[in-house]
C-alpha cells in the first residue's frame, strides 16, 4: 500500500484511445493518436514523473542565446529604451525551420508551438557571437537588428541548410576587392587612429593611457583592457535602461488560483487579452472564447500547490507569468513549476505587439527564470517545452534551444538532440536509445500493486480485479500501467466505477 505524506494523492481517470484522428499540426486526417487522463488532483512529483515519460526538456543551465535570440532581446531593449519599432510588418513572418539566423513569426502558441528559429548548434552560435563581437569581424549595425519582412524572405528562399558554412571565393572581374590596392578601412578605425596620433604628438614620451612601453615603441592600436566575451542571457535581458526610458516592462509571477488576490484582480484584463489573441491569431469566434473555457483551459489546474522548505520561494504548482508594459498586460505565459523543471504550457499575447517577437522573448525569460530558481533549489534545473515533431515546422523550432534532449519513446531516457536528428530525417518514429539491450527501467512489472480508487475505497489492483467480470477491464488497466510506469502506478489512484 502506498502512503501519501503531507497531502492528498493524485486521482486520475484513464481514457484509452483506439482510433486515429486528425493531427492539429501536420493536418493529416489520421495522423494522431493519444491516450489521455483526467486528473481530479495531481501532486507535483507525480506530474514531474509523468512528463519524464513523454515530454521534451531543455538544459537551461548550459543555455547560451543564439544570434537570433540576441536580436529579439536587443529589439525589446530598444523598444523599452527609445520606443523604437521595427520597420515593416512582423505579423506575417514566415515559418520555416531551415531559416538561417532569422526569427520568424510567433503565431499560435500551444506549448509555444510556432516560434520559428534557426537550427544552429550552440557551439556554432557561440563562435559566431564571438566573431561578431570580436575585432576581426564586421559589427552589426543597428538597422540589422530590425530586419524587415523582405530581408527575412531572401534568406528563406535561398534553400541553404540550417548549418551555415562560410565559403571564400575569388571575386569575378570587375567585382569584389581590388587586391592591388590596400584594403578598405572603416571610418571609425580611421578616426581612432587620428585621435591616437594626436595624443602621441601631445605626449612625445608615449605616456598614453593604457600603454606600457617597457622599452618598446607604443602601438597605434593598444590591446583592449578586456577580452570580448559573449554576454549571458541574464546580461542581455536585464541590461540597464536609461532613466528616461520610453517604456517600462515588468514581469509578475502570479499563482493560477482565484484565492490569490493579484490573480483575481488581474483576471478580467488577462481574459480580455486571451480573447483578443485567440480571435486574431487562431481565428476563433468570440463565442468560442468564453470565461468558462478560458478558466478550464488555463486557470483551473489539477496541480496541488506545495511550498516545501527546500523548494523555491514561490513554491510548486501552476502560475501565470504576466508581462506588464506601462501598466497593462501584453502577454501571459502559463507555466508549471515542478521539483525538477519549469514546464511551459501556453502563451497568449497582444497581437498589436507582434513586432517584439513575444513568443521567443517569453521563452528566453522562462529559461532565465528557471536558472534563477535553480540558485535556491539545485534539483530544479530543466526547462520543458513540450512535444517535438521533427516533420512539423510548427514544432521543429524547439530544436533551436540548445543544448537540449529528446525522450526515447521506448526506454524513457533523455538523448541529446544532435544524436536524434539523423534518425528523424529517415523516419517519423525512432528509438533514440542506441543500446539494443536497454529497456524501460520503470516499466510496470507488478501490476497487482497498482492502486485503484473504487467505491470510495483504495485497494491494490490485485484485489480489485477479483471483483470484476469485464474481460476488457484488465487490458485497459495494464495499458495505463505501462504508460505511467511502476512508481506512478503505485502512488496515483486510478479511479474506476
Number of C-alpha atoms within 10 A of each C-alpha: 10 17 10 10 7 7 10 13 19 23 21 21 17 17 13 15 11 9 9 12 15 13 13 10 15 15 12 11 11 11 13 15 14 11 12 13 13 13 18 14 17 22 23 23 16 21 18 19 17 16 16 18 22 19 21 23 27 27 19 25 17 13 19 22 23 26 20 21 25 21 21 23 26 19 22 21 23 20 19 20 18 14 13 14 16 17 12 12 14 20 19 13 20 18 20 23 27 24 27 22 21 22 26 28 24 29 28 20 20 15 19 27 26 23 27 30 30 27 23 23 17 19 13 14 19 17 13 16 19 17 16 16 16 15 12 9 11 11 12 10 8 11 10 11 17 19 18 16 17 12 12 18 15 11 15 19 11 11 11 13 14 16 15 11 8 6 5 6 6 8 10 8 8 7 8 9 14 12 7 6 7 8 9 8 8 9 9 8 11 11 11 13 14 12 12 17 13 11 15 16 10 12 11 9 11 16 14 16 8 11 15 14 13 7 6 7 11 17 12 14 11 13 10 9 7 6 9 13 11 19 14 13 19 17 10 16 18 10 11 10 15 10 7 8 14 15 16 13 16 12 15 14 17 19 25 25 18 13 9 11 12 15 20 15 11 14 17 12 12 22 16 15 19 24 23 20 23 20 16 16 18 12 10 14 12 11 9 13 18 14 16 10 11 16 14 10 11 19 20 13 20 19 22 17 21 17 12 11 8 10 19 21 12 16 17 23 24 27 25 24 21 23 21 16 15 13 11 14 20 22 26 25 26 23 24 23 24 26 23 21 23 29 26 23 20 20 25 25 27 20 21 12 14 18 23 23 23 28 26 23 19 21 20 24 18 21 25 20 15 24 25 16 21 20 12 13 17 14 13 22 22 24 26 26 23 20 18 20 18 20 15 15 21 25 25 23 25 28 26 21 27 24 20 24 22 24 25 21 17 16 18 21 19 19 17 15 18 15 14 20 16 10 14 16 12 9 11 10 12 15 16 23 20 11 9 7 6 11 13 15 12 16 18 23 12 13 21 19 20 28 25 28 20 14 9 10 8 16 19 18 21 15 13 17 16 8 8 11 9 8 9 9 12 15 10 13 20 14 14 23 23 16 17 22 21 19 18 21 26 24 21 24 25 25 20 15 7
